[in-house]
């Protein structure tokens, strides 16, 4: 049985806000740009503390990306903030040309991603952003799992050189990682040791996987749970090492099945250690308005769906 529990819930966007404020105190080259969503992105504390280093860009996201790219030429480290749909889909051309192609040191920070955005509905619940961003050459893609890890990821990006995409969310979510837990970009975080099946998860789905592991443990199934907070660069060694031991895998993500974490894991396994793999993700569908946990259940991302996927993977494993 897993030892992971939680005593508090907090939105991951607040972890970003706390990390950004700390970065601002430690490095005067850090600047923040926001597209008229300062409160929603929890950037207000940074704005209050460093008014001369905060730039309110208005509802002009494409311009924000271009300005951020330009700021890097003078040595600044810009963190942009808006909703995930606007951080990627609305400005993909500017990110591709001005940031990724040019290799600019811009941190694209995106809140309100995935089904757990909830009541805002399909137009805002982007489920394609990880795929869009990981395909850009040189782009780092990070999807942290709770408040503490989002803060740690934000701090790590302050020292990372190169374009990066940081994805987080709006709902209050269990805090289950320690605030001092090490975080290294590109390094998978093994959370539970097991021998029968490997669960790979990121973002809000890590907690869903923890709940699924508790159910599977009662069934006598030993689960290895690995938090793949960095989708790109993928920790291929950790992926292959774990599945070489367990013999099968299940991926869990709040994203389209096409183009997300599951695709990255499947590609790594196909090249290095072919094994049965099942994917828990949104299956070629847009979302809808509703409560976050209700939507996760309706779209097949609840703990019971992970349990079912594990049982399917085990049935395909070579004995």
QUICORNOR-V931462 format. One record per backbone hydrogen bond with DSSP energy under -0.5 kcal/mol. NH is the residue of the N-H (numbers start at 1). CO is the residue of the C=O. E is the energy in kcal/mol with one decimal. If there is no record, write none. Layout:
NH|CO|E  NH|CO|E
//
This chain:
7|175|-0.5  10|173|-2.4  12|171|-0.5  13|169|-1.6  14|11|-0.8  15|11|-0.7  16|12|-1.6  17|13|-2.1  18|14|-2.4  19|15|-2.2  20|16|-2.8  21|17|-2.0  22|18|-2.0  23|19|-2.5  24|20|-2.4  25|21|-1.6  26|22|-1.5  27|23|-2.0  30|27|-1.5  31|77|-1.8  32|53|-2.4  33|79|-2.5  34|55|-2.2  35|81|-1.8  36|34|-1.0  41|37|-2.3  42|39|-1.1  43|38|-2.6  44|38|-0.6  47|43|-2.2  48|44|-2.4  49|45|-2.2  50|46|-3.0  53|50|-1.8  54|51|-0.8  55|32|-2.6  56|54|-0.5  57|34|-3.0  57|55|-0.8  58|34|-0.6  60|58|-2.5  64|60|-2.1  65|61|-1.9  66|62|-1.8  67|63|-2.7  68|64|-2.4  69|65|-2.2  70|66|-2.0  71|67|-2.2  72|68|-1.2  73|69|-0.6  73|70|-1.1  74|70|-0.5  74|71|-1.1  75|72|-1.8  76|71|-1.7  77|29|-2.9  78|76|-0.6  79|31|-2.1  80|78|-0.5  80|107|-2.5  81|33|-1.8  82|109|-1.3  84|111|-3.5  87|83|-2.3  88|84|-0.9  89|85|-0.6  90|85|-1.4  92|89|-0.6  95|91|-2.4  96|92|-2.8  97|93|-2.7  98|94|-2.1  99|94|-0.8  99|95|-1.0  100|95|-3.4  101|96|-2.8  103|99|-0.5  103|100|-1.1  104|99|-2.4  106|104|-2.0  107|78|-2.6  108|106|-0.7  108|164|-3.2  109|80|-2.0  109|107|-0.8  110|108|-0.5  110|166|-3.2  111|82|-1.7  113|168|-1.2  114|126|-1.7  117|114|-1.6  118|115|-2.4  119|117|-0.5  120|117|-0.5  121|118|-1.7  124|121|-1.4  125|121|-1.7  126|124|-2.3  132|128|-2.1  133|129|-2.6  134|130|-2.7  135|131|-1.2  136|133|-1.2  139|136|-2.0  140|163|-1.9  141|232|-2.7  142|165|-2.9  143|229|-3.7  144|167|-0.5  150|146|-2.3  151|147|-2.2  152|148|-2.3  153|149|-2.5  154|150|-2.2  155|151|-2.2  156|152|-2.2  157|153|-2.0  158|154|-0.9  158|155|-0.6  159|155|-0.6  159|156|-1.2  160|156|-0.8  162|160|-0.6  164|106|-2.0  165|140|-3.0  166|108|-2.8  167|142|-2.5  167|165|-0.5  168|110|-2.8  173|10|-0.9  175|8|-2.3  176|174|-0.7  181|178|-1.8  187|184|-2.1  188|186|-0.5  189|227|-2.2  190|188|-0.6  191|189|-0.6  191|225|-2.7  192|225|-1.7  196|222|-2.1  197|222|-1.3  198|248|-2.1  199|197|-0.5  199|224|-3.4  200|198|-0.6  200|250|-3.0  201|226|-2.1  202|252|-1.1  203|143|-1.7  205|202|-1.3  206|203|-1.8  207|204|-0.6  208|204|-1.1  209|205|-2.2  210|206|-2.1  211|207|-2.3  212|208|-2.0  213|209|-2.5  214|210|-1.6  215|211|-1.3  216|212|-2.6  217|213|-2.6  218|214|-1.4  219|215|-0.9  220|217|-1.5  221|216|-2.6  222|220|-0.5  223|221|-0.7  224|197|-2.9  225|192|-1.4  225|223|-0.6  226|199|-3.1  226|224|-0.6  227|189|-3.1  228|201|-2.5  228|226|-0.8  229|227|-1.3  231|141|-1.6  231|229|-0.8  232|141|-1.5  236|234|-2.0  239|235|-1.9  240|236|-2.8  241|237|-2.5  242|238|-2.0  243|239|-2.3  244|240|-2.3  245|241|-0.9  245|242|-0.7  246|242|-2.4  247|243|-2.6  249|276|-2.1  250|198|-2.4  251|278|-2.4  252|200|-2.4  253|280|-2.2  255|253|-1.2  256|127|-3.0  257|282|-3.0  260|257|-0.7  264|260|-1.6  265|261|-2.6  266|262|-2.8  267|263|-2.4  268|264|-2.0  269|265|-2.6  270|266|-2.6  271|267|-1.4  272|268|-1.8  273|269|-2.2  276|247|-0.6  278|249|-2.0  280|251|-3.5  281|279|-0.7  282|255|-2.4  284|282|-1.1  295|291|-2.5  296|292|-2.2  297|293|-1.8  298|294|-2.6  299|295|-2.4  300|297|-1.3  301|296|-3.8  305|302|-1.1  306|302|-1.5  307|303|-2.4  308|304|-2.0  309|305|-2.0  310|306|-2.5  311|307|-2.1  312|308|-1.9  313|309|-2.5  314|310|-2.7  315|311|-1.7  316|312|-0.9  316|313|-0.8  317|313|-0.7  317|314|-0.8
//
